[in-house]
């Protein structure tokens, strides 16, 4: 069975779908209940302030610490008892990091759907199981329990962590979760290109247009025309089908990311990468756009 068969099998598990349908709204409502503060916490956990998802950064802590613990445990088993304290400390650091990884991970997961959601849920379940084994191992170590049993539990936890990490890698590199969906091989226009007659864009409205190979969102708010990339950087949602907000912002219809029309910046997650911004001008009754210099890509 190849990796894609494994992922398809996970995606077909009805119990995962059922758990996800109950858990995701609970997570979302918990942040909503916090009002503006809840949204700020959510943005922090997504990593909107970094311009990059926070979760993969934090996961390096438990994975790195527990990898060190494997090496130190192996050295202890070879007869070098002096490394026991180091292994115990590495496991403790990994457990602390696992808390942050779990909180940021479930926040990102709440902004996924369909196959990504089910693979992400299995990724989380495996990590919870691994953390439980490491917790048990740490308690046994501190309580002077059977040392080899404690090490065995940690090794089992490491194996499960590795499987969870594999699923995490699939979510990023295959399912493209957490990547910038505005990045493309297509060329963004560096010179002005006509995209729409000016009289076809009503005030307080949005429209999807094409600038060469690039879909662009045109929005007219209080007489001013804005242009940003149409494809949401989070998971590729069509921004023109979202909501045009009063503060010169647009909300994605898929997962609720909010972007500023003025500069493309992320106002609210789950998106972390900004939208490319276009310079706009009208020429002979045509709206023309070009990518702002020094903007991506």
N, C-alpha and C positions, 0 to 999 in steps of 0.2 A: 504494500500500500504506500503510494507516494504522499508527499506533504499535502497536495491539493485534495486528495481523497480524505485525509485526516480532517482538514478544515471543513470540507463538505459534510462529513459525518457529524462534526460538532454543530454545524449550522442547522442540521436537520433534527437536532434533539429538541423535542417539544417541551420537555421540562425546563430547559434553559430559556426557551422563548417565554414560557409562563412566568418563571421567576423574574426575568428581565422586565416584563410588562408590569409587574407589581413593584419591583424595586426602583426602576428608573423614575417614575412619577414621584415616589417618596423622596428621592434625593433632590429632585428639581423643586418640589414643594418646600423642602426644608430650607433651601436657599431663598426661595421667594418669601417665606415667612419672616426672614430677617430683613426684608425691605432693602433699602439702599446699602445698609451694612452687609447684609447677606450677599448682595451683588458684588460688593467690593471684595469680600472673602472669596467668592466664586472666581472672580477675575484673577485674584492673586494665585489661587490654586491652579487655574488653567495656565498661567504664565503670560497673560496679556502684557504685563509690565516688562517681560523679558523679550518679547517678540519671538518667543520660542516656547514650546510646551515645557512646563516645570517637571512633570512626572518622570520623563526619562533621565533627567539630571539626578533626581533623588534616588532612583533605582540603583544608581552606581554605588550608593552607600551600602545597602544590604548585600548586593551581589559581590562587591569587592571585599567587604568584611568577611563574608562567609567563605569566599575563596581562600582568603588568608587563613581562616580557621581550619579549612581542610588540610592545608599544608602543615600548619602547626600541630594539628591532631596526628597527622601521619608521622611527624617527627617524634611526637610523644610515644606513639605506638612502637616506634623503632628503638625505644629505650631512652630517649632524651627528655626526661621528665621536666626539665627546666622550661620547656615551651608550653606547658599546660596553662599557666596563667595568661599567656598571650592569646591562646586559643579561646579561653573563656572571655577575655576582654573583646576579642574580635566578634564573638557571637553577640555580646551585649550591644556593641555599636551597631551591628547589623539589625538587631531587633528595634533599636531606636529609629534607624533609617527606614525600616519597614513600615512604621506607623505613618511617616510622612509620605512614603510611596503609595500607601493604601489610600490615604485621604485625597491626594492629588489624582491618583488613578481613577477612583470612583467618580470624581468630579468630571474628568475627561470622558469617562465611559457614559455618563448621563447624557452626553451630547452626541451619541452614536445611535445608529439604527440598523435593523436587519442583521445581515451576516456579521458585521463588525461588532454589533452588540453582543451576539452570542459567543463569538470567539473571545471577546473581551471579558465576558462573564466567566468563562472557563479559565482564562488567564488569572482572573482574580481569585477564583476558588482554589486553584493550585497554589497560589501564593499564600492564601490563608492557611492551607494545610501545611505548607512548608514552615510558615511562621509558628504554627502550633507545635510542630516537631522541634524547632529550635528553642522555643520557650521551655518545653519539657526538658530538653537536653540541658539548658542553662540552669534550670531549677535543680536538676539532679547533680550537676557539677557543684553548685553552691552548697547543697545539702550533703555532700560527700557520698552520693549514691554510687552505684556501680559505674566506674569510669568508662569501661568499654561499651556498656550499654548506652551511656550518654553520647559517646562518640558515634556509635552506630546510628542513633536517632538523628544526629547532625548530618551524617553522610546521606541518610535517606532524604532529609530535608533539602540537602544540596541537589540531589537528583531531581526532586520535584521542582525546585527553583529553576533548574536548567530547562526543564520542560516548559515551565511558565514563561521563561525568557524567550524560548523559541516561538511561542505563540505571540508574545509581544513583538518580536521581530517581524513576524508575518503581518501583524496588524499595520506596522509602519511601512515595510518595504513592498508588500503585495496589496494590502487593502488601502494603503496610503492614508492611514489615520495619523493626524498630527503633522502632515506635510503641508506645504504651501501650495494650494491648488491653483494659484494664479501663475505659478512658474510653468512655463511651457516652451516647447521647441519652436513654436510659432514666433514670428518677429513682431514686436510692438512697434507701432509707427513712430519714427523719430522726426518725421516731417508732417506738416498738417495734411490731413486727408478729410474730404467731405463725407459726412455720415448720414445727414438728414436735413431736409428743408426746415428752416426755422419755424415756419407756420404749422408744422406737423407735431410740434412739442408744446402741449398746452401747459399753462402755469399750474404749479402744484401737481405735477404728474411725472412719471418715469417711463422710459422706453429703452428696450434693448436694440442696439444698432451694431453694425459690423464695421470695424476699422481694419481693412485688410483681412487678416486671418483671426483677428482678436475681437471677441464680443465685448462691447462697451456698454455701460449703464449711463444713459443720459438722464438727468433729473433737472427739472426747472422749479425753483422754489422762490416765490416772491419776485419773479422776474429775472432771477439770476440762474444761469445754466452751469451745471456741474457735470463732470465726467470722471468715473472711476471704472476699474475693471468690473465686468458684469458677473464673473464667476467668483463665488465666495471662496476666500482663501481657506476656510475651515474644511468643508467637505464638498465644495463645488456647487453649492446651491445657486439658483438663478435669482439674483438680487432684484430684478425688475418685477418679480412676482411677490416681493416682500412689501414692507410698509415704509412709506415716506414719512419721516417724523418731523415734528415742528422745529427741532433744533438743527436743521440741515444735516440730518443723519438718515441712514437707511437700515432697516432691520431685515436680516435674511429670513426667508419663509421656512427654511428647513430646521435650524437649530437655534435661531434667535440671536445670532451674532449681530452686533450693531457697529456700523462704520460711519465715520465722519465723511460727508461728501466734500468738505472743504480741503482735506488733505489725505483722505483714505485711511487714516489711523483707526485702530481698534478702540471703540468706546466701551463695549461690553463683549465678553467671550461667549461661547467657547473658542472663537478664533483667537489666534495669537499673532498671525502675520497680517500686516496692513494690506489694503488694496492698492495696486498701482494707480496713480493719479494722472489725469490727462489735462493738458492745457486746452482751453476752449476759446474759439473765436467764431464770429459769424462773418461770412464773406459772400457777397452777392446772393443773400437770402439763404445760404447754406451754413449749417453748423459744421465746423471743422474741429478736429481734435488731433493732438499729438502727445506722446508720452513726455511728461515733464523731465527736463534734463536732470541727470543724477538720480532719477527715480529708478526702481527696478522694473523689469529685468534689463 
